[in-house]
Amino acid sequence: MARAFTILWLHFFLVVLFSVPGRAYNETGRETSRTPYDIKYRDIENYLGFTREIQSKNCTPSHCKQLRRIQRYIMMAHRFAFQIEGMSHSGIQEDHWQLPEETEKLGTGDCEDLAIWLYCHLLKEGFSNVRLTVGLAGAPEKKGMHAWVTWYERGKMYILDPSRQEGVYASDQSGSIMYQPRYSYYFEKKWHHQ
């Protein structure tokens, strides 16, 4: 019980530390040099090193092709069993972020594991307009930390959430679930959303 309280307190402290009171969150964010998830993201950044080379050789696919590819990967992500990590693993430092091969081998993962799997596969496909995003999501009265992929296309922002059945949402049409980004990542770049 004391450990769970300490983890919740640490999470609250970090959210307050990296938030600016009285300001609405910014969907595109402002570039930052650090986030509370940097240690976890480092493995993903290293993993993506070879993907940048592949991506630079490919052109960005058209909107319709992109959407079909995204929908295909969302369907593939649904084959993994969604498993929430317990309270003892809900702290930033204790929650393990799986690389795509780990998720495939285990056949299971939580929200950030599925989002990382989707993010890495989309980058390998040549997408240059996606970010791995960590923030708050849920019904307005019951939000919790969550991870998803954000797709910026034709001046719009889309939520790609492989842990939800529909999976693809316009940022202003996510139904009863509200998404508020806090941090996002694209290769070595990082953004803080207020």
N, C-alpha and C positions, 0 to 999 in steps of 0.2 A: 504494500500500500504506500509506504514512504517512497519507494523507488518510482512508482507511477506518479505520485505527486511531484517529485523532483523533476521528472521528465516533462510533465505538463507545465511546470513553472519555467523550466528552461525554454520550452517552445514559446510560451507567452512572452518571455523576456526577449528572445530573438525577434519575434514579430514586432514588438514594440520598438526595439533597437533599430530595425531596418525599415520602419514605417514613419511617415510624416503625418502627425495628427491633423485632422481637419481637411485633408485633401483626398479627393476621389482617386481611385487607382487609375493608372494610365495603361491602356491596352498594349501600346507598342513599347512602353517603358523607356527608361533612360539608361544608357550604357553605364556599367559599373565595373569596378575591378575586383570586387569580392561579393560573395553571398554566403549564407550559412551552409550551403550545400556544396561548396567548392571541393571538399575532400572526396565526396561521393561522386561528383561529376568528373573528377580527374581520370578515373578509369575509363569512362565513356569517351572523354576527349582523346585519350591515348588510343582507344579502340578505333576511333574514327579517323586516325591519321591517314590510313591508306584510302579511305573513302573519299577524301578531298581530292586525291589524284584522279580517281575514277570520275568524280563529279566534274572536274574541270574539263574533261574530254567530251562530256555529254551536253547537249543543249537542253534548256528547260522545256518540258513537254507542254502542249497546249492545255487549256483549262479542262476540256472534256476528257482528255487522256489522263490528266492529273487526277480528276475526280474518280475515274474508273479504277485507276491504280490504288488510290486511297481506299475506296470501297472494298477492293479485293483484299488489301492488307488488313482492314478492319475485320472482315469476315475470317481471315486467317487467325487473327488475334483471339477471336472468340473460341477457338479450339483449346486455348489454354484455360485451365481451371482458375477462376479468380479466388484468391485466398488472401484475406486480410491478415496482416501480421498482428500479433497480440499486443496488448498495452505495454508489455515490457520491451517491445521493439519499436515503439512509436516515437522515440526520441530521434532527433536528427542524426546523431552519431551512431545510434544503435540499429537503425533500419538499414538493411543491406539492399543496395541497388544492384540488381542482376544485369549482367551483360546479355545480349540477345541469345547467345549460345546456351547460357545457363537456364534461361526461361524455356528454351526449346527442349533442353535435356530433362528438366524437371517437369515440364508440361504444366506449370503453375506459376503464378506470380500475383503480386498486388498491383495497385494502380500505377505506381511508378515503373514497375518491371514491364508491364504491358505497354506503357507510354514509351519507355526506352526502346523496347523491341520495335515499335512502330516508327519512331523517330529515326533510328539507325537504318531500317529498311528503306524508308523514304529517301534518306540522304544517299544511300547506295544506288537508288533508282534515278538520281540526278536532281532531286528537288533542292532548290536553293532558297525556298520561301517558307520553310517550316522551322519551328523552334520547339524544344522540349520545355514545357512550362510547369511550374510548381506554384500552387496557390490555394485559395479556399474555394470549395464547391459544395453545393447542397442546397436544400430549401433555405429561404432567407432566415428562418429562425433556427436552423440546425446545420450550419456550415462546418466543415472540417478540412484538414489539409488533404490535398489531392494532387495528382499529376496527370497531364494530358499533353497532346501535341497541338500547337497553334499553327494554322495554315493561313498565310497572308496571300491573298490572290485578288487581283483586279480592284484594289482599293478596299477590300473587305477582309474581315478576319473571321476564320472558321475554327470552331472547337472540334478537334478529332479526339474522341474519348473512347479508346478500345475497351474500357471496362463497362460501357453502357451498350445496350442492344442496338440502338440506331446508329451510334458512333460518330456521325458528322452533323454538326449544328452550325448555323450562322450565329455569330456571337450574340446577336440580339434576339435569337429565337431558340434558346436552349430549354424551353418549357419550364417545368417546375424546379429545375436545377439551375442555380446561378453560379457562374464562374467568375472569380476575381483573381487574376494572375498576380503573383508576388515577385517571382523570378523566372527568367527564361534564358535559354542557352541555344547557341548555334555555333558549333565547333568550339573555338576558344573564346568567342564573344559571349558576354553576359549582360543581362538587363535587369534592372530593379523597377518594378511597377509599383507606383504609389496609389 
